[in-house]
Amino acid sequence: MIIIIRGNIISNGMSKAPSPTNAMLSHIVSALKRFCNKEIGHNIFQRSFHDHIIRNISDYNRIAKYIYENPLLWEQDCFYTEN
């Protein structure tokens, strides 16, 4: 999942307040997980996950490609079962 947080932008494209914006991310992710789990009726998220702040278009393209292609590899995963 890619979460985009829009804040105040100055002319060079950098956020005026990068630290508070980054601190907000854990609260946003936590609320999103609670909402999804409540809607579905059980926990659908793994205990830990890899998070990364996307800093440029190269990062974005690499991560977006991983998100798109990763489900195609599910049957090859060690946790895959046919049930």
mmCIF file of the N, C-alpha and C atoms, coordinates in Angstrom:
data_MODEL
# 
_entry.id   MODEL 
# 
loop_
_atom_site.group_PDB 
_atom_site.id 
_atom_site.type_symbol 
_atom_site.label_atom_id 
_atom_site.label_alt_id 
_atom_site.label_comp_id 
_atom_site.label_asym_id 
_atom_site.label_entity_id 
_atom_site.label_seq_id 
_atom_site.pdbx_PDB_ins_code 
_atom_site.Cartn_x 
_atom_site.Cartn_y 
_atom_site.Cartn_z 
_atom_site.occupancy 
_atom_site.B_iso_or_equiv 
_atom_site.pdbx_formal_charge 
_atom_site.auth_seq_id 
_atom_site.auth_comp_id 
_atom_site.auth_asym_id 
_atom_site.auth_atom_id 
_atom_site.pdbx_PDB_model_num 
ATOM 1   N N  . MET A 1 1  ? 0.845   -1.157  0.000  1.00 0.00 ? 1  MET A N  1 
ATOM 2   C CA . MET A 1 1  ? 0.000   0.000   0.000  1.00 0.00 ? 1  MET A CA 1 
ATOM 3   C C  . MET A 1 1  ? 0.897   1.229   0.000  1.00 0.00 ? 1  MET A C  1 
ATOM 4   N N  . ILE A 1 2  ? 0.519   2.200   -0.770 1.00 0.00 ? 2  ILE A N  1 
ATOM 5   C CA . ILE A 1 2  ? 1.215   3.480   -0.759 1.00 0.00 ? 2  ILE A CA 1 
ATOM 6   C C  . ILE A 1 2  ? 0.247   4.508   -0.182 1.00 0.00 ? 2  ILE A C  1 
ATOM 7   N N  . ILE A 1 3  ? 0.680   5.163   0.881  1.00 0.00 ? 3  ILE A N  1 
ATOM 8   C CA . ILE A 1 3  ? -0.114  6.205   1.516  1.00 0.00 ? 3  ILE A CA 1 
ATOM 9   C C  . ILE A 1 3  ? 0.527   7.541   1.181  1.00 0.00 ? 3  ILE A C  1 
ATOM 10  N N  . ILE A 1 4  ? -0.265  8.457   0.665  1.00 0.00 ? 4  ILE A N  1 
ATOM 11  C CA . ILE A 1 4  ? 0.232   9.787   0.324  1.00 0.00 ? 4  ILE A CA 1 
ATOM 12  C C  . ILE A 1 4  ? -0.322  10.773  1.343  1.00 0.00 ? 4  ILE A C  1 
ATOM 13  N N  . ILE A 1 5  ? 0.588   11.491  1.983  1.00 0.00 ? 5  ILE A N  1 
ATOM 14  C CA . ILE A 1 5  ? 0.193   12.528  2.941  1.00 0.00 ? 5  ILE A CA 1 
ATOM 15  C C  . ILE A 1 5  ? 0.539   13.862  2.307  1.00 0.00 ? 5  ILE A C  1 
ATOM 16  N N  . ARG A 1 6  ? -0.479  14.647  2.084  1.00 0.00 ? 6  ARG A N  1 
ATOM 17  C CA . ARG A 1 6  ? -0.257  15.961  1.490  1.00 0.00 ? 6  ARG A CA 1 
ATOM 18  C C  . ARG A 1 6  ? -0.188  16.989  2.608  1.00 0.00 ? 6  ARG A C  1 
ATOM 19  N N  . GLY A 1 7  ? 0.837   17.841  2.547  1.00 0.00 ? 7  GLY A N  1 
ATOM 20  C CA . GLY A 1 7  ? 0.997   18.874  3.554  1.00 0.00 ? 7  GLY A CA 1 
ATOM 21  C C  . GLY A 1 7  ? 1.298   20.187  2.878  1.00 0.00 ? 7  GLY A C  1 
ATOM 22  N N  . ASN A 1 8  ? 1.779   21.116  3.655  1.00 0.00 ? 8  ASN A N  1 
ATOM 23  C CA . ASN A 1 8  ? 2.184   22.397  3.090  1.00 0.00 ? 8  ASN A CA 1 
ATOM 24  C C  . ASN A 1 8  ? 3.437   22.197  2.264  1.00 0.00 ? 8  ASN A C  1 
ATOM 25  N N  . ILE A 1 9  ? 3.395   22.662  1.032  1.00 0.00 ? 9  ILE A N  1 
ATOM 26  C CA . ILE A 1 9  ? 4.531   22.493  0.124  1.00 0.00 ? 9  ILE A CA 1 
ATOM 27  C C  . ILE A 1 9  ? 5.142   23.860  -0.152 1.00 0.00 ? 9  ILE A C  1 
ATOM 28  N N  . ILE A 1 10 ? 6.455   23.929  -0.062 1.00 0.00 ? 10 ILE A N  1 
ATOM 29  C CA . ILE A 1 10 ? 7.129   25.170  -0.419 1.00 0.00 ? 10 ILE A CA 1 
ATOM 30  C C  . ILE A 1 10 ? 7.732   25.011  -1.807 1.00 0.00 ? 10 ILE A C  1 
ATOM 31  N N  . SER A 1 11 ? 8.314   26.042  -2.343 1.00 0.00 ? 11 SER A N  1 
ATOM 32  C CA . SER A 1 11 ? 8.703   26.083  -3.749 1.00 0.00 ? 11 SER A CA 1 
ATOM 33  C C  . SER A 1 11 ? 9.657   24.969  -4.173 1.00 0.00 ? 11 SER A C  1 
ATOM 34  N N  . ASN A 1 12 ? 10.498  24.459  -3.279 1.00 0.00 ? 12 ASN A N  1 
ATOM 35  C CA . ASN A 1 12 ? 11.420  23.401  -3.681 1.00 0.00 ? 12 ASN A CA 1 
ATOM 36  C C  . ASN A 1 12 ? 10.782  22.010  -3.585 1.00 0.00 ? 12 ASN A C  1 
ATOM 37  N N  . GLY A 1 13 ? 9.499   21.918  -3.241 1.00 0.00 ? 13 GLY A N  1 
ATOM 38  C CA . GLY A 1 13 ? 8.797   20.649  -3.205 1.00 0.00 ? 13 GLY A CA 1 
ATOM 39  C C  . GLY A 1 13 ? 8.918   19.913  -1.874 1.00 0.00 ? 13 GLY A C  1 
ATOM 40  N N  . MET A 1 14 ? 9.607   20.478  -0.922 1.00 0.00 ? 14 MET A N  1 
ATOM 41  C CA . MET A 1 14 ? 9.777   19.823  0.369  1.00 0.00 ? 14 MET A CA 1 
ATOM 42  C C  . MET A 1 14 ? 8.679   20.269  1.326  1.00 0.00 ? 14 MET A C  1 
ATOM 43  N N  . SER A 1 15 ? 8.280   19.381  2.211  1.00 0.00 ? 15 SER A N  1 
ATOM 44  C CA . SER A 1 15 ? 7.269   19.705  3.213  1.00 0.00 ? 15 SER A CA 1 
ATOM 45  C C  . SER A 1 15 ? 7.858   20.692  4.208  1.00 0.00 ? 15 SER A C  1 
ATOM 46  N N  . LYS A 1 16 ? 7.051   21.639  4.661  1.00 0.00 ? 16 LYS A N  1 
ATOM 47  C CA . LYS A 1 16 ? 7.510   22.584  5.685  1.00 0.00 ? 16 LYS A CA 1 
ATOM 48  C C  . LYS A 1 16 ? 7.743   21.884  7.015  1.00 0.00 ? 16 LYS A C  1 
ATOM 49  N N  . ALA A 1 17 ? 7.049   20.778  7.247  1.00 0.00 ? 17 ALA A N  1 
ATOM 50  C CA . ALA A 1 17 ? 7.143   20.110  8.538  1.00 0.00 ? 17 ALA A CA 1 
ATOM 51  C C  . ALA A 1 17 ? 7.268   18.602  8.342  1.00 0.00 ? 17 ALA A C  1 
ATOM 52  N N  . PRO A 1 18 ? 8.442   18.116  7.861  1.00 0.00 ? 18 PRO A N  1 
ATOM 53  C CA . PRO A 1 18 ? 8.560   16.683  7.591  1.00 0.00 ? 18 PRO A CA 1 
ATOM 54  C C  . PRO A 1 18 ? 8.450   15.810  8.834  1.00 0.00 ? 18 PRO A C  1 
ATOM 55  N N  . SER A 1 19 ? 8.940   16.251  9.982  1.00 0.00 ? 19 SER A N  1 
ATOM 56  C CA . SER A 1 19 ? 8.893   15.396  11.166 1.00 0.00 ? 19 SER A CA 1 
ATOM 57  C C  . SER A 1 19 ? 7.475   15.120  11.655 1.00 0.00 ? 19 SER A C  1 
ATOM 58  N N  . PRO A 1 20 ? 6.617   16.139  11.820 1.00 0.00 ? 20 PRO A N  1 
ATOM 59  C CA . PRO A 1 20 ? 5.240   15.837  12.244 1.00 0.00 ? 20 PRO A CA 1 
ATOM 60  C C  . PRO A 1 20 ? 4.503   14.977  11.225 1.00 0.00 ? 20 PRO A C  1 
ATOM 61  N N  . THR A 1 21 ? 4.736   15.208  9.940  1.00 0.00 ? 21 THR A N  1 
ATOM 62  C CA . THR A 1 21 ? 4.078   14.403  8.914  1.00 0.00 ? 21 THR A CA 1 
ATOM 63  C C  . THR A 1 21 ? 4.500   12.949  9.043  1.00 0.00 ? 21 THR A C  1 
ATOM 64  N N  . ASN A 1 22 ? 5.792   12.694  9.219  1.00 0.00 ? 22 ASN A N  1 
ATOM 65  C CA . ASN A 1 22 ? 6.287   11.325  9.379  1.00 0.00 ? 22 ASN A CA 1 
ATOM 66  C C  . ASN A 1 22 ? 5.735   10.687  10.651 1.00 0.00 ? 22 ASN A C  1 
ATOM 67  N N  . ALA A 1 23 ? 5.614   11.450  11.710 1.00 0.00 ? 23 ALA A N  1 
ATOM 68  C CA . ALA A 1 23 ? 5.082   10.933  12.966 1.00 0.00 ? 23 ALA A CA 1 
ATOM 69  C C  . ALA A 1 23 ? 3.613   10.557  12.811 1.00 0.00 ? 23 ALA A C  1 
ATOM 70  N N  . MET A 1 24 ? 2.889   11.251  11.953 1.00 0.00 ? 24 MET A N  1 
ATOM 71  C CA . MET A 1 24 ? 1.479   10.965  11.728 1.00 0.00 ? 24 MET A CA 1 
ATOM 72  C C  . MET A 1 24 ? 1.272   9.605   11.077 1.00 0.00 ? 24 MET A C  1 
ATOM 73  N N  . LEU A 1 25 ? 2.245   9.149   10.327 1.00 0.00 ? 25 LEU A N  1 
ATOM 74  C CA . LEU A 1 25 ? 2.078   7.931   9.545  1.00 0.00 ? 25 LEU A CA 1 
ATOM 75  C C  . LEU A 1 25 ? 1.730   6.728   10.411 1.00 0.00 ? 25 LEU A C  1 
ATOM 76  N N  . SER A 1 26 ? 2.368   6.554   11.547 1.00 0.00 ? 26 SER A N  1 
ATOM 77  C CA . SER A 1 26 ? 2.067   5.394   12.394 1.00 0.00 ? 26 SER A CA 1 
ATOM 78  C C  . SER A 1 26 ? 0.621   5.444   12.887 1.00 0.00 ? 26 SER A C  1 
ATOM 79  N N  . HIS A 1 27 ? 0.101   6.629   13.161 1.00 0.00 ? 27 HIS A N  1 
ATOM 80  C CA . HIS A 1 27 ? -1.290  6.768   13.586 1.00 0.00 ? 27 HIS A CA 1 
ATOM 81  C C  . HIS A 1 27 ? -2.247  6.442   12.440 1.00 0.00 ? 27 HIS A C  1 
ATOM 82  N N  . ILE A 1 28 ? -1.899  6.877   11.248 1.00 0.00 ? 28 ILE A N  1 
ATOM 83  C CA . ILE A 1 28 ? -2.734  6.601   10.077 1.00 0.00 ? 28 ILE A CA 1 
ATOM 84  C C  . ILE A 1 28 ? -2.773  5.106   9.792  1.00 0.00 ? 28 ILE A C  1 
ATOM 85  N N  . VAL A 1 29 ? -1.621  4.460   9.807  1.00 0.00 ? 29 VAL A N  1 
ATOM 86  C CA . VAL A 1 29 ? -1.546  3.020   9.547  1.00 0.00 ? 29 VAL A CA 1 
ATOM 87  C C  . VAL A 1 29 ? -2.322  2.245   10.607 1.00 0.00 ? 29 VAL A C  1 
ATOM 88  N N  . SER A 1 30 ? -2.170  2.627   11.864 1.00 0.00 ? 30 SER A N  1 
ATOM 89  C CA . SER A 1 30 ? -2.880  1.954   12.949 1.00 0.00 ? 30 SER A CA 1 
ATOM 90  C C  . SER A 1 30 ? -4.393  2.068   12.776 1.00 0.00 ? 30 SER A C  1 
ATOM 91  N N  . ALA A 1 31 ? -4.872  3.267   12.465 1.00 0.00 ? 31 ALA A N  1 
ATOM 92  C CA . ALA A 1 31 ? -6.308  3.467   12.270 1.00 0.00 ? 31 ALA A CA 1 
ATOM 93  C C  . ALA A 1 31 ? -6.808  2.675   11.063 1.00 0.00 ? 31 ALA A C  1 
ATOM 94  N N  . LEU A 1 32 ? -6.041  2.658   9.993  1.00 0.00 ? 32 LEU A N  1 
ATOM 95  C CA . LEU A 1 32 ? -6.419  1.911   8.795  1.00 0.00 ? 32 LEU A CA 1 
ATOM 96  C C  . LEU A 1 32 ? -6.516  0.416   9.092  1.00 0.00 ? 32 LEU A C  1 
ATOM 97  N N  . LYS A 1 33 ? -5.550  -0.120  9.830  1.00 0.00 ? 33 LYS A N  1 
ATOM 98  C CA . LYS A 1 33 ? -5.570  -1.544  10.173 1.00 0.00 ? 33 LYS A CA 1 
ATOM 99  C C  . LYS A 1 33 ? -6.780  -1.888  11.032 1.00 0.00 ? 33 LYS A C  1 
ATOM 100 N N  . ARG A 1 34 ? -7.079  -1.045  12.034 1.00 0.00 ? 34 ARG A N  1 
ATOM 101 C CA . ARG A 1 34 ? -8.249  -1.292  12.885 1.00 0.00 ? 34 ARG A CA 1 
ATOM 102 C C  . ARG A 1 34 ? -9.533  -1.282  12.055 1.00 0.00 ? 34 ARG A C  1 
ATOM 103 N N  . PHE A 1 35 ? -9.658  -0.306  11.164 1.00 0.00 ? 35 PHE A N  1 
ATOM 104 C CA . PHE A 1 35 ? -10.858 -0.205  10.327 1.00 0.00 ? 35 PHE A CA 1 
ATOM 105 C C  . PHE A 1 35 ? -11.009 -1.441  9.445  1.00 0.00 ? 35 PHE A C  1 
ATOM 106 N N  . CYS A 1 36 ? -9.943  -1.825  8.750  1.00 0.00 ? 36 CYS A N  1 
ATOM 107 C CA . CYS A 1 36 ? -10.012 -2.985  7.848  1.00 0.00 ? 36 CYS A CA 1 
ATOM 108 C C  . CYS A 1 36 ? -10.342 -4.258  8.613  1.00 0.00 ? 36 CYS A C  1 
ATOM 109 N N  . ASN A 1 37 ? -9.685  -4.478  9.735  1.00 0.00 ? 37 ASN A N  1 
ATOM 110 C CA . ASN A 1 37 ? -9.933  -5.680  10.525 1.00 0.00 ? 37 ASN A CA 1 
ATOM 111 C C  . ASN A 1 37 ? -11.369 -5.728  11.034 1.00 0.00 ? 37 ASN A C  1 
ATOM 112 N N  . LYS A 1 38 ? -11.903 -4.568  11.433 1.00 0.00 ? 38 LYS A N  1 
ATOM 113 C CA . LYS A 1 38 ? -13.291 -4.518  11.909 1.00 0.00 ? 38 LYS A CA 1 
ATOM 114 C C  . LYS A 1 38 ? -14.256 -4.816  10.768 1.00 0.00 ? 38 LYS A C  1 
ATOM 115 N N  . GLU A 1 39 ? -14.014 -4.241  9.603  1.00 0.00 ? 39 GLU A N  1 
ATOM 116 C CA . GLU A 1 39 ? -14.892 -4.455  8.448  1.00 0.00 ? 39 GLU A CA 1 
ATOM 117 C C  . GLU A 1 39 ? -14.877 -5.917  7.991  1.00 0.00 ? 39 GLU A C  1 
ATOM 118 N N  . ILE A 1 40 ? -13.702 -6.538  8.005  1.00 0.00 ? 40 ILE A N  1 
ATOM 119 C CA . ILE A 1 40 ? -13.562 -7.912  7.516  1.00 0.00 ? 40 ILE A CA 1 
ATOM 120 C C  . ILE A 1 40 ? -13.922 -8.925  8.597  1.00 0.00 ? 40 ILE A C  1 
ATOM 121 N N  . GLY A 1 41 ? -13.733 -8.552  9.861  1.00 0.00 ? 41 GLY A N  1 
ATOM 122 C CA . GLY A 1 41 ? -14.122 -9.428  10.956 1.00 0.00 ? 41 GLY A CA 1 
ATOM 123 C C  . GLY A 1 41 ? -12.979 -10.206 11.580 1.00 0.00 ? 41 GLY A C  1 
ATOM 124 N N  . HIS A 1 42 ? -11.790 -10.057 11.050 1.00 0.00 ? 42 HIS A N  1 
ATOM 125 C CA . HIS A 1 42 ? -10.607 -10.679 11.646 1.00 0.00 ? 42 HIS A CA 1 
ATOM 126 C C  . HIS A 1 42 ? -9.364  -9.954  11.147 1.00 0.00 ? 42 HIS A C  1 
ATOM 127 N N  . ASN A 1 43 ? -8.239  -10.249 11.796 1.00 0.00 ? 43 ASN A N  1 
ATOM 128 C CA . ASN A 1 43 ? -6.979  -9.591  11.457 1.00 0.00 ? 43 ASN A CA 1 
ATOM 129 C C  . ASN A 1 43 ? -6.477  -10.086 10.105 1.00 0.00 ? 43 ASN A C  1 
ATOM 130 N N  . ILE A 1 44 ? -6.239  -9.158  9.192  1.00 0.00 ? 44 ILE A N  1 
ATOM 131 C CA . ILE A 1 44 ? -5.723  -9.540  7.868  1.00 0.00 ? 44 ILE A CA 1 
ATOM 132 C C  . ILE A 1 44 ? -4.281  -9.099  7.664  1.00 0.00 ? 44 ILE A C  1 
ATOM 133 N N  . PHE A 1 45 ? -3.686  -8.469  8.667  1.00 0.00 ? 45 PHE A N  1 
ATOM 134 C CA . PHE A 1 45 ? -2.331  -7.940  8.532  1.00 0.00 ? 45 PHE A CA 1 
ATOM 135 C C  . PHE A 1 45 ? -1.336  -8.809  9.287  1.00 0.00 ? 45 PHE A C  1 
ATOM 136 N N  . GLN A 1 46 ? -0.148  -8.959  8.717  1.00 0.00 ? 46 GLN A N  1 
ATOM 137 C CA . GLN A 1 46 ? 0.909   -9.690  9.415  1.00 0.00 ? 46 GLN A CA 1 
ATOM 138 C C  . GLN A 1 46 ? 1.412   -8.848  10.571 1.00 0.00 ? 46 GLN A C  1 
ATOM 139 N N  . ARG A 1 47 ? 2.076   -9.485  11.528 1.00 0.00 ? 47 ARG A N  1 
ATOM 140 C CA . ARG A 1 47 ? 2.507   -8.798  12.754 1.00 0.00 ? 47 ARG A CA 1 
ATOM 141 C C  . ARG A 1 47 ? 3.456   -7.641  12.472 1.00 0.00 ? 47 ARG A C  1 
ATOM 142 N N  . SER A 1 48 ? 4.385   -7.841  11.602 1.00 0.00 ? 48 SER A N  1 
ATOM 143 C CA . SER A 1 48 ? 5.316   -6.761  11.280 1.00 0.00 ? 48 SER A CA 1 
ATOM 144 C C  . SER A 1 48 ? 5.288   -6.542  9.773  1.00 0.00 ? 48 SER A C  1 
ATOM 145 N N  . PHE A 1 49 ? 5.649   -5.380  9.380  1.00 0.00 ? 49 PHE A N  1 
ATOM 146 C CA . PHE A 1 49 ? 5.658   -5.059  7.964  1.00 0.00 ? 49 PHE A CA 1 
ATOM 147 C C  . PHE A 1 49 ? 6.818   -4.124  7.710  1.00 0.00 ? 49 PHE A C  1 
ATOM 148 N N  . HIS A 1 50 ? 7.195   -4.029  6.465  1.00 0.00 ? 50 HIS A N  1 
ATOM 149 C CA . HIS A 1 50 ? 8.294   -3.160  6.091  1.00 0.00 ? 50 HIS A CA 1 
ATOM 150 C C  . HIS A 1 50 ? 7.713   -1.836  5.621  1.00 0.00 ? 50 HIS A C  1 
ATOM 151 N N  . ASP A 1 51 ? 8.088   -0.761  6.270  1.00 0.00 ? 51 ASP A N  1 
ATOM 152 C CA . ASP A 1 51 ? 7.634   0.535   5.799  1.00 0.00 ? 51 ASP A CA 1 
ATOM 153 C C  . ASP A 1 51 ? 8.827   1.322   5.275  1.00 0.00 ? 51 ASP A C  1 
ATOM 154 N N  . HIS A 1 52 ? 8.549   2.203   4.379  1.00 0.00 ? 52 HIS A N  1 
ATOM 155 C CA . HIS A 1 52 ? 9.607   2.966   3.731  1.00 0.00 ? 52 HIS A CA 1 
ATOM 156 C C  . HIS A 1 52 ? 9.027   4.296   3.279  1.00 0.00 ? 52 HIS A C  1 
ATOM 157 N N  . ILE A 1 53 ? 9.709   5.377   3.553  1.00 0.00 ? 53 ILE A N  1 
ATOM 158 C CA . ILE A 1 53 ? 9.276   6.674   3.064  1.00 0.00 ? 53 ILE A CA 1 
ATOM 159 C C  . ILE A 1 53 ? 9.805   6.836   1.645  1.00 0.00 ? 53 ILE A C  1 
ATOM 160 N N  . ILE A 1 54 ? 8.903   7.054   0.712  1.00 0.00 ? 54 ILE A N  1 
ATOM 161 C CA . ILE A 1 54 ? 9.277   7.213   -0.688 1.00 0.00 ? 54 ILE A CA 1 
ATOM 162 C C  . ILE A 1 54 ? 9.821   8.624   -0.874 1.00 0.00 ? 54 ILE A C  1 
ATOM 163 N N  . ARG A 1 55 ? 11.052  8.703   -1.336 1.00 0.00 ? 55 ARG A N  1 
ATOM 164 C CA . ARG A 1 55 ? 11.726  9.997   -1.428 1.00 0.00 ? 55 ARG A CA 1 
ATOM 165 C C  . ARG A 1 55 ? 11.886  10.516  -2.849 1.00 0.00 ? 55 ARG A C  1 
ATOM 166 N N  . ASN A 1 56 ? 11.670  9.643   -3.839 1.00 0.00 ? 56 ASN A N  1 
ATOM 167 C CA . ASN A 1 56 ? 11.828  10.098  -5.222 1.00 0.00 ? 56 ASN A CA 1 
ATOM 168 C C  . ASN A 1 56 ? 11.048  9.180   -6.155 1.00 0.00 ? 56 ASN A C  1 
ATOM 169 N N  . ILE A 1 57 ? 11.008  9.524   -7.420 1.00 0.00 ? 57 ILE A N  1 
ATOM 170 C CA . ILE A 1 57 ? 10.224  8.772   -8.394 1.00 0.00 ? 57 ILE A CA 1 
ATOM 171 C C  . ILE A 1 57 ? 10.778  7.362   -8.600 1.00 0.00 ? 57 ILE A C  1 
ATOM 172 N N  . SER A 1 58 ? 12.074  7.205   -8.457 1.00 0.00 ? 58 SER A N  1 
ATOM 173 C CA . SER A 1 58 ? 12.676  5.870   -8.584 1.00 0.00 ? 58 SER A CA 1 
ATOM 174 C C  . SER A 1 58 ? 12.181  4.946   -7.471 1.00 0.00 ? 58 SER A C  1 
ATOM 175 N N  . ASP A 1 59 ? 12.178  5.445   -6.240 1.00 0.00 ? 59 ASP A N  1 
ATOM 176 C CA . ASP A 1 59 ? 11.618  4.694   -5.103 1.00 0.00 ? 59 ASP A CA 1 
ATOM 177 C C  . ASP A 1 59 ? 10.167  4.327   -5.372 1.00 0.00 ? 59 ASP A C  1 
ATOM 178 N N  . TYR A 1 60 ? 9.394   5.329   -5.814 1.00 0.00 ? 60 TYR A N  1 
ATOM 179 C CA . TYR A 1 60 ? 7.979   5.095   -6.072 1.00 0.00 ? 60 TYR A CA 1 
ATOM 180 C C  . TYR A 1 60 ? 7.779   3.997   -7.110 1.00 0.00 ? 60 TYR A C  1 
ATOM 181 N N  . ASN A 1 61 ? 8.490   4.082   -8.223 1.00 0.00 ? 61 ASN A N  1 
ATOM 182 C CA . ASN A 1 61 ? 8.330   3.089   -9.287 1.00 0.00 ? 61 ASN A CA 1 
ATOM 183 C C  . ASN A 1 61 ? 8.700   1.685   -8.819 1.00 0.00 ? 61 ASN A C  1 
ATOM 184 N N  . ARG A 1 62 ? 9.777   1.560   -8.051 1.00 0.00 ? 62 ARG A N  1 
ATOM 185 C CA . ARG A 1 62 ? 10.223  0.251   -7.548 1.00 0.00 ? 62 ARG A CA 1 
ATOM 186 C C  . ARG A 1 62 ? 9.185   -0.343  -6.596 1.00 0.00 ? 62 ARG A C  1 
ATOM 187 N N  . ILE A 1 63 ? 8.677   0.468   -5.687 1.00 0.00 ? 63 ILE A N  1 
ATOM 188 C CA . ILE A 1 63 ? 7.710   -0.009  -4.696 1.00 0.00 ? 63 ILE A CA 1 
ATOM 189 C C  . ILE A 1 63 ? 6.371   -0.316  -5.346 1.00 0.00 ? 63 ILE A C  1 
ATOM 190 N N  . ALA A 1 64 ? 5.927   0.542   -6.262 1.00 0.00 ? 64 ALA A N  1 
ATOM 191 C CA . ALA A 1 64 ? 4.658   0.297   -6.958 1.00 0.00 ? 64 ALA A CA 1 
ATOM 192 C C  . ALA A 1 64 ? 4.732   -1.004  -7.767 1.00 0.00 ? 64 ALA A C  1 
ATOM 193 N N  . LYS A 1 65 ? 5.873   -1.255  -8.399 1.00 0.00 ? 65 LYS A N  1 
ATOM 194 C CA . LYS A 1 65 ? 6.056   -2.500  -9.165 1.00 0.00 ? 65 LYS A CA 1 
ATOM 195 C C  . LYS A 1 65 ? 5.982   -3.706  -8.228 1.00 0.00 ? 65 LYS A C  1 
ATOM 196 N N  . TYR A 1 66 ? 6.631   -3.621  -7.064 1.00 0.00 ? 66 TYR A N  1 
ATOM 197 C CA . TYR A 1 66 ? 6.596   -4.713  -6.088 1.00 0.00 ? 66 TYR A CA 1 
ATOM 198 C C  . TYR A 1 66 ? 5.157   -4.987  -5.640 1.00 0.00 ? 66 TYR A C  1 
ATOM 199 N N  . ILE A 1 67 ? 4.414   -3.932  -5.315 1.00 0.00 ? 67 ILE A N  1 
ATOM 200 C CA . ILE A 1 67 ? 3.031   -4.094  -4.859 1.00 0.00 ? 67 ILE A CA 1 
ATOM 201 C C  . ILE A 1 67 ? 2.187   -4.751  -5.942 1.00 0.00 ? 67 ILE A C  1 
ATOM 202 N N  . TYR A 1 68 ? 2.387   -4.353  -7.178 1.00 0.00 ? 68 TYR A N  1 
ATOM 203 C CA . TYR A 1 68 ? 1.615   -4.889  -8.293 1.00 0.00 ? 68 TYR A CA 1 
ATOM 204 C C  . TYR A 1 68 ? 1.966   -6.349  -8.579 1.00 0.00 ? 68 TYR A C  1 
ATOM 205 N N  . GLU A 1 69 ? 3.267   -6.671  -8.579 1.00 0.00 ? 69 GLU A N  1 
ATOM 206 C CA . GLU A 1 69 ? 3.710   -8.001  -8.990 1.00 0.00 ? 69 GLU A CA 1 
ATOM 207 C C  . GLU A 1 69 ? 3.744   -9.033  -7.876 1.00 0.00 ? 69 GLU A C  1 
ATOM 208 N N  . ASN A 1 70 ? 3.843   -8.617  -6.627 1.00 0.00 ? 70 ASN A N  1 
ATOM 209 C CA . ASN A 1 70 ? 4.006   -9.552  -5.527 1.00 0.00 ? 70 ASN A CA 1 
ATOM 210 C C  . ASN A 1 70 ? 2.890   -10.593 -5.414 1.00 0.00 ? 70 ASN A C  1 
ATOM 211 N N  . PRO A 1 71 ? 1.613   -10.239 -5.579 1.00 0.00 ? 71 PRO A N  1 
ATOM 212 C CA . PRO A 1 71 ? 0.565   -11.267 -5.487 1.00 0.00 ? 71 PRO A CA 1 
ATOM 213 C C  . PRO A 1 71 ? 0.719   -12.383 -6.520 1.00 0.00 ? 71 PRO A C  1 
ATOM 214 N N  . LEU A 1 72 ? 1.364   -12.096 -7.621 1.00 0.00 ? 72 LEU A N  1 
ATOM 215 C CA . LEU A 1 72 ? 1.577   -13.120 -8.646 1.00 0.00 ? 72 LEU A CA 1 
ATOM 216 C C  . LEU A 1 72 ? 2.502   -14.235 -8.149 1.00 0.00 ? 72 LEU A C  1 
ATOM 217 N N  . LEU A 1 73 ? 3.277   -13.947 -7.107 1.00 0.00 ? 73 LEU A N  1 
ATOM 218 C CA . LEU A 1 73 ? 4.246   -14.919 -6.581 1.00 0.00 ? 73 LEU A CA 1 
ATOM 219 C C  . LEU A 1 73 ? 3.707   -15.697 -5.380 1.00 0.00 ? 73 LEU A C  1 
ATOM 220 N N  . TRP A 1 74 ? 2.451   -15.464 -4.980 1.00 0.00 ? 74 TRP A N  1 
ATOM 221 C CA . TRP A 1 74 ? 1.893   -16.054 -3.770 1.00 0.00 ? 74 TRP A CA 1 
ATOM 222 C C  . TRP A 1 74 ? 1.995   -17.567 -3.766 1.00 0.00 ? 74 TRP A C  1 
ATOM 223 N N  . GLU A 1 75 ? 1.723   -18.229 -4.874 1.00 0.00 ? 75 GLU A N  1 
ATOM 224 C CA . GLU A 1 75 ? 1.760   -19.694 -4.898 1.00 0.00 ? 75 GLU A CA 1 
ATOM 225 C C  . GLU A 1 75 ? 3.164   -20.242 -4.684 1.00 0.00 ? 75 GLU A C  1 
ATOM 226 N N  . GLN A 1 76 ? 4.184   -19.417 -4.845 1.00 0.00 ? 76 GLN A N  1 
ATOM 227 C CA . GLN A 1 76 ? 5.560   -19.859 -4.629 1.00 0.00 ? 76 GLN A CA 1 
ATOM 228 C C  . GLN A 1 76 ? 6.038   -19.574 -3.202 1.00 0.00 ? 76 GLN A C  1 
ATOM 229 N N  . ASP A 1 77 ? 5.223   -18.899 -2.411 1.00 0.00 ? 77 ASP A N  1 
ATOM 230 C CA . ASP A 1 77 ? 5.597   -18.504 -1.051 1.00 0.00 ? 77 ASP A CA 1 
ATOM 231 C C  . ASP A 1 77 ? 5.559   -19.724 -0.118 1.00 0.00 ? 77 ASP A C  1 
ATOM 232 N N  . CYS A 1 78 ? 6.452   -19.724 0.870  1.00 0.00 ? 78 CYS A N  1 
ATOM 233 C CA . CYS A 1 78 ? 6.508   -20.852 1.818  1.00 0.00 ? 78 CYS A CA 1 
ATOM 234 C C  . CYS A 1 78 ? 5.257   -20.939 2.692  1.00 0.00 ? 78 CYS A C  1 
ATOM 235 N N  . PHE A 1 79 ? 4.477   -19.866 2.808  1.00 0.00 ? 79 PHE A N  1 
ATOM 236 C CA . PHE A 1 79 ? 3.260   -19.874 3.618  1.00 0.00 ? 79 PHE A CA 1 
ATOM 237 C C  . PHE A 1 79 ? 2.006   -20.213 2.816  1.00 0.00 ? 79 PHE A C  1 
ATOM 238 N N  . TYR A 1 80 ? 2.169   -20.416 1.533  1.00 0.00 ? 80 TYR A N  1 
ATOM 239 C CA . TYR A 1 80 ? 1.020   -20.706 0.665  1.00 0.00 ? 80 TYR A CA 1 
ATOM 240 C C  . TYR A 1 80 ? 0.445   -22.084 0.967  1.00 0.00 ? 80 TYR A C  1 
ATOM 241 N N  . THR A 1 81 ? -0.876  -22.153 1.072  1.00 0.00 ? 81 THR A N  1 
ATOM 242 C CA . THR A 1 81 ? -1.588  -23.425 1.132  1.00 0.00 ? 81 THR A CA 1 
ATOM 243 C C  . THR A 1 81 ? -2.737  -23.343 0.148  1.00 0.00 ? 81 THR A C  1 
ATOM 244 N N  . GLU A 1 82 ? -3.182  -24.461 -0.336 1.00 0.00 ? 82 GLU A N  1 
ATOM 245 C CA . GLU A 1 82 ? -4.251  -24.451 -1.334 1.00 0.00 ? 82 GLU A CA 1 
ATOM 246 C C  . GLU A 1 82 ? -5.624  -24.202 -0.712 1.00 0.00 ? 82 GLU A C  1 
ATOM 247 N N  . ASN A 1 83 ? -5.711  -24.229 0.611  1.00 0.00 ? 83 ASN A N  1 
ATOM 248 C CA . ASN A 1 83 ? -7.010  -24.013 1.279  1.00 0.00 ? 83 ASN A CA 1 
ATOM 249 C C  . ASN A 1 83 ? -7.338  -22.574 1.355  1.00 0.00 ? 83 ASN A C  1 
# 
